[in-house]
């Protein structure tokens, strides 16, 4: 199975460091940033990112604002929202805005990896369909 390219976005450094180490032990390629603006900058630089794991509650640009911007600028990138108990409604709103799924904090690392694999697979399938459509279009023009 192809290694997942994942971007973690959370303002809590200890949480981010712990999750990053645990994901890397499970053969996930992880980049980590502390806020929404940094996430958008990282996605701009690193086109290989397939899945963003995004905390809902962050200072400055919150998770919902970041999700909206990610979906606008990088529509094929899948987003998994992370939420505490108080923000479950926000996570559901996030799904309505295009998030792949949401998880409650603290989350089980194996569940996170499973959801990230599913999200990466969805992105890869969309990319394959786009490539096939472009090839078909080029082929039909030549006929």
N, C-alpha and C positions, 0 to 999 in steps of 0.2 A: 504494500500500500504506500502511496506517495505521502511524504511528510507534509503535515499541515503547516501553512505559513500563517501565524496568528499574531494579532496586535492586541495587547492588554492595555486597557485605559482605566485607571483608578487613581484617585488622589491620595489614597492611604498607602504610603511607602512600604510598611511592613507586610501588608496584605499582598501588594504587588510583587515584592521580592519572594515571598513564600510561594505564591501561585506560579510565578515564573520558574522557580527551581523545580517544583513538582511537575509542571508541564514538560520541561526539558528532559526530565528523567523518563517521561513517556514518549520521547522521540518527537516532540512538537517543536517546531522552529518558532521562537517567541521574541517579539520586540515589545518593549513596555514604555509607556509614557504616562504622565501624571495629570493630563487634562485634555479637554476637547480640542483646543487649538493645536496642541502638540500632536494629537491623533491625526488631524487633517494634514498637518505638515509632513508627518511620517508616511501617510498614504500617498501623498504627492511624490515623495522621494522613493518609496518602496512599492512599486507596482505589483510585486509578487504576493502581497498580503491578500489572503483569501477570506479570513474571518476576523472580525473585531469583537472582542469581549469588552463590553462597555458598562461602566458603573453609571447608574441613573443619577445619583446625588453627588455632584462635584461643584466646587466653587467656580465662579466665572461661567463659562459655557457648560451647561449641565448636559446630562446624557441624552435627553430628548432633543435639545438643540443640535447636539453633535450628530445624533442619528439622522435628523432631517438633512443636515449638510452632507453627511456621508452618502446618503441615498441620492442626493441631488448630483454630487460630483463623481461618485464611484458606485453607480447603481448595481453592479454585479457583486460587490463586496457584501458578504453576509454579516449581520450584526446579532450578537447574543447579548441581551441586557442582563445586568446583575443588579439585584435590588434587595433592600432590607424590608422587613415586614411593613413598615409605614408607607412604602411606595409601590405596593402591588398594583394599584390602579394606574400608576405612571408606566409600569412595565407593560400592562395591557394596552395602554395608549401607544406605547412604542411598537407593539406588534401591529396595531392598526396602521402605523406609519411605515411599516416595512421591515421591522426587526424579524429575524428568523425565529427566535424563541427568547425566553427569559428564564433565569435561575435565581433562586433565593440565596442570599448570603447568610451564613457561610455555605458554600456549595460543595458537594461531593466531587472530588477531582475526576473520578471515572465517569460520572455523569457529564461533567463539563467536556471531557475529551470526546465522549460519544456524540454529544450535540455538535461540537466543533467539527468532528468528522462528517456528520450529516450535512452541516452547513457548507463545508468545503466541497463535498460531493455535488451539492446543488449548484454551487458556483461553477464547478468544472463542467457540469452538464450544460448549463446555459452558455458557457464559452464555446463548447463543442458545437452547439446548435447554431450559434452566430457564425462560427467559422464555416460550417457546412452550407449555411445560407449564402455566405459571401462567395464560396467556391461555385455553388450552383449559379449564382448571378453572373459570375465571370464566364463560366462555361456556356451559359445560354446566350451571352452576348457574342461569343465567337461562332455560334452556329448560324 
